Amino acid sequence: MSKPHSRAWVREAVRIIEADANRSADTHLHVFPLPPEWGIDLYLKDESVHPTGSLKHRLARSLILYGLVNGHIGPDTVLVEASSGSTAVSEAYFARMLGLRFVTVVPRRTSKEKIALIEFYGGECHYVDAAPAMYPEAERLAAECNGHYLDQFTYAERATDWRGNNNIAESVFAQMRAERHPVPSWIVVGAGTGGTSATFGRYVRYKRHTTKICVVDPENSSFYGAWETGAPDYATGMPSRIEGIGRPRCEPSFVPGVIDEMFQVPDAGSLAAIRLLRDRTGHWAGGSTGTNLYGAFQLISRMLAEGQAGSVVTLLCDGGERYANTYYSDEWLGEQGIDLAPYRARFDEFLLTGRFEG
């Protein structure tokens, strides 16, 4: 049973988090320039403008609120997570706001920029060599300190209210109301937990929209295999080079039944796409945004071939400054054996002709 002082603390904690949300304006919806004669509009929902700089800000807020209202988090609770970086940055921000200790288990290969942000917000990093080791290590740490394992990979799909309540899907549709194609033909997202695709997929069904959901998956990830085979335990056991999306196993929050289509995207294609985005719009973004763009280009090419007009919405997930020493470094690309030139040529051809060979 909750103690009176714990209930009072929880009430104040919820107020603090809600006040922070009220201080933050909604994120922008940018237009990506396409030839007007195509009759197709492409939009990017810019989640990099959240206080902690990524789409994961929404998830972190929801996970901590979920823990608070379910009685898992009190004034002395240590918060523990397993994260590839961005979720931990956002959770550290909220933990500091509530005066709670926060520890995250991260792979050693996580970008140093993300590590610096986690530590800037007061979080502590606990390293593992391989991504699959994050889960048991986070569980062990939470048990050891009598803390609460936030477990984004399990709770992402249920911590967010998919019916509305200012979730990302409701925000997108509200911002699209005055556009020439207000109901998107497609929404394109990646999967790190599966929570975002679950939210969009459930929302469009609940609101009876005709919008379809496409999930794009990077190299080595398990989500595409799970969707294609129907095996919920599908696993590659391999890490993704595109931070924030792709997993070595299919996560519990992934809901394949609300997805209409999936694409696998080569890492070089993802990274070439963010260079294109910077050149065409001035916006810097992380690799997962490039994965999204690659999938959006494929769908737009198909719409053109079939004579369809409409709109496509995808996400700008986080800012490119976090990847200055990796995705935007030619030296790093060379070390990884990644050649962007063939994909950049493919994108340039697409923007001229509308034809895109995925």
QUITA-V74538 format. One record per backbone hydrogen bond with DSSP energy under -0.5 kcal/mol. NH is the residue of the N-H (numbers start at 1). CO is the residue of the C=O. E is the energy in kcal/mol with one decimal. If there is no record, write none. Layout:
NH;CO;E  NH;CO;E
//
This chain:
7;3;-2.3  8;4;-2.2  9;5;-2.0  10;6;-2.6  11;7;-2.3  12;8;-1.9  13;9;-2.5  14;10;-2.7  15;11;-2.0  16;12;-2.4  17;13;-2.0  18;14;-2.6  19;15;-2.6  20;16;-1.9  21;17;-1.8  22;18;-2.2  23;19;-1.4  24;20;-0.6  24;21;-0.9  25;23;-0.6  28;46;-0.5  30;28;-0.5  30;44;-2.8  32;30;-0.5  32;42;-2.9  33;31;-0.5  38;35;-2.0  39;36;-1.4  41;310;-2.0  42;32;-0.6  43;312;-2.5  44;30;-2.5  45;314;-2.8  46;28;-2.9  46;44;-0.7  47;45;-1.3  47;316;-2.2  48;316;-0.5  49;46;-0.9  50;47;-1.1  53;50;-2.1  55;317;-2.1  57;54;-1.8  58;55;-1.2  59;55;-0.8  60;56;-3.0  61;57;-2.1  62;58;-2.2  63;59;-2.9  64;60;-2.3  65;61;-2.4  66;62;-2.6  67;63;-2.0  68;64;-2.3  69;65;-2.7  70;66;-1.2  71;68;-1.4  72;67;-2.4  73;67;-1.1  77;74;-1.4  79;77;-0.6  79;101;-2.6  80;148;-2.5  81;103;-1.7  83;105;-2.7  89;85;-2.0  90;86;-2.0  91;87;-2.7  92;88;-2.6  93;89;-1.6  94;90;-1.9  95;91;-2.7  96;92;-2.4  97;93;-1.6  98;94;-1.6  99;95;-0.6  99;96;-0.9  100;95;-2.9  103;79;-2.7  104;124;-3.0  105;81;-3.0  106;104;-0.6  106;126;-2.2  108;128;-1.9  110;107;-1.8  115;111;-2.0  116;112;-2.3  117;113;-1.7  118;114;-2.5  119;115;-2.3  120;116;-2.1  121;117;-1.8  122;119;-1.6  123;118;-2.6  124;102;-2.1  126;104;-2.9  128;106;-1.9  133;130;-1.5  134;131;-2.1  135;132;-0.6  136;132;-0.5  137;133;-1.5  138;134;-2.5  139;135;-2.2  140;136;-2.3  141;137;-2.5  142;138;-2.4  143;139;-2.2  144;140;-2.4  145;141;-1.9  146;143;-0.8  147;142;-3.1  148;78;-2.8  150;80;-2.8  150;148;-0.8  154;151;-1.3  155;151;-2.4  156;152;-1.6  158;155;-0.7  159;155;-2.3  160;156;-0.8  162;160;-1.0  164;161;-1.2  171;167;-2.1  172;168;-2.3  173;169;-2.2  174;170;-2.0  175;171;-2.2  176;172;-1.3  177;174;-0.9  179;176;-1.8  182;179;-0.6  184;182;-0.7  185;311;-2.7  186;311;-1.3  187;212;-2.2  188;313;-2.6  189;214;-2.3  191;216;-0.6  198;194;-1.8  199;195;-2.2  200;196;-2.5  201;197;-2.7  202;198;-2.4  203;199;-2.3  204;200;-2.5  205;201;-1.2  206;202;-2.6  207;203;-2.6  208;205;-0.7  209;204;-2.3  212;185;-2.2  214;187;-2.8  214;212;-0.5  215;261;-2.4  216;189;-2.1  217;263;-2.7  219;265;-0.6  221;218;-1.4  222;247;-1.9  226;222;-2.2  227;223;-2.5  228;224;-2.7  229;225;-2.3  230;226;-1.9  232;230;-0.8  234;231;-1.6  236;248;-1.5  237;248;-2.8  238;220;-0.5  243;241;-1.0  245;242;-1.6  246;191;-3.1  250;234;-1.8  251;249;-0.5  253;153;-1.9  254;251;-1.7  256;254;-0.6  258;255;-1.5  259;256;-1.7  260;213;-2.2  261;213;-1.6  263;215;-1.9  265;217;-2.9  270;266;-1.9  271;267;-2.3  272;268;-2.2  273;269;-1.8  274;270;-1.2  275;271;-1.2  276;272;-2.0  277;273;-2.5  278;274;-2.0  279;275;-2.2  280;276;-2.7  281;277;-2.3  282;277;-0.7  282;278;-1.5  283;277;-0.7  286;318;-1.7  289;286;-1.0  290;286;-1.0  291;287;-1.8  292;288;-2.0  293;289;-2.5  294;290;-2.4  295;291;-1.8  296;292;-2.4  297;293;-2.8  298;294;-1.7  299;295;-2.0  300;296;-2.6  301;297;-2.4  302;298;-1.8  303;299;-2.6  304;300;-2.5  305;301;-2.1  306;302;-1.8  307;304;-1.4  308;303;-3.1  310;39;-1.9  312;41;-2.7  313;186;-2.2  314;43;-2.5  315;188;-0.6  316;45;-2.8  317;315;-0.8  319;53;-1.0  322;319;-0.9  323;320;-2.2  324;321;-1.0  326;323;-1.4  328;323;-2.0  329;326;-1.9  330;328;-0.6  333;329;-2.2  334;330;-2.2  335;331;-2.1  336;332;-1.9  337;333;-0.7  337;334;-0.9  338;333;-2.6  339;337;-0.5  340;338;-0.6  343;340;-0.6  344;340;-2.4  345;341;-2.3  346;342;-1.5  347;343;-2.3  348;344;-2.5  349;345;-2.1  350;346;-2.1  351;347;-2.4  352;348;-0.9  353;349;-2.8  354;350;-2.8  358;356;-0.8
//
